[in-house]
């Protein structure tokens, strides 16, 4: 079984704090985001931030029935 990525990095670059990897996307990250229940749902690399007004407009557009475009 191969070593964990942070062990390989420490062997190559010297010992230091191991990086933290996102359990969702697998990339090393600085910030982990959790929901109210404490469940991790991503990091700064795999979550997209969006203004609430833009999101509402996108949802209106996405959920508009096909006949509304005619």
N, C-alpha and C positions, 0 to 999 in steps of 0.2 A: 504494500500500500504506500503510495507516495506521501511525502510530508505535506502538511498544510502550507498554503502560499506564504503566510507570514514567517514560517520557519525557514523556507527557502530564501526569502528576502533577508532575514537576519543573518543567515549563513553568508550571503553574498555581500551585504552592506554593513554588517556589524550588528551587534545587539542594540535594540532600542524598543520603544513601545510598539507592539504589533499593530498593524492597521486594523480597523474595524470594517467588516464586510457586511453589506446590506443583505439581509436574508431573502429579500424579494428579487433583486436584480443581480446580486453577487459581486458588484463593484465595491472598491474601497470607498468609504464615505466619511463625512464629518458629522452629519446630522441624520438622525433616524426619526421618522414621524410615526406617532402612534395614534390610534383612535381613543375614544372615551373608555373603552374596555381594556386598554393597555396592549392591544394587538398592533404589531408593526405592520404598516401598509406601504412603506417605501422609504426612500432617502432623497437627498437633494438632486441626485442624478436620474432617478426614475419617476419622479413626480413633477408634474407641470403646474406651475402657479398661474392662475388666471383671475382677472378682475371679475367680481360677481355680476356686474352689469353685462360684460361681454359674454359670460357664461350663459346668462339668461337669454340673451339674443341668439346665441348658438343653439340653445335648447329649443327655442321657438322655431328656428329654421329647420332643425333636425326632425322635430316632431310634426311639422306641417304636413298634412295629407297631400298625396300626389295631385289630387284634383284642384288644389289651391294654386298650383303653378299654371293652370290653363287659362 
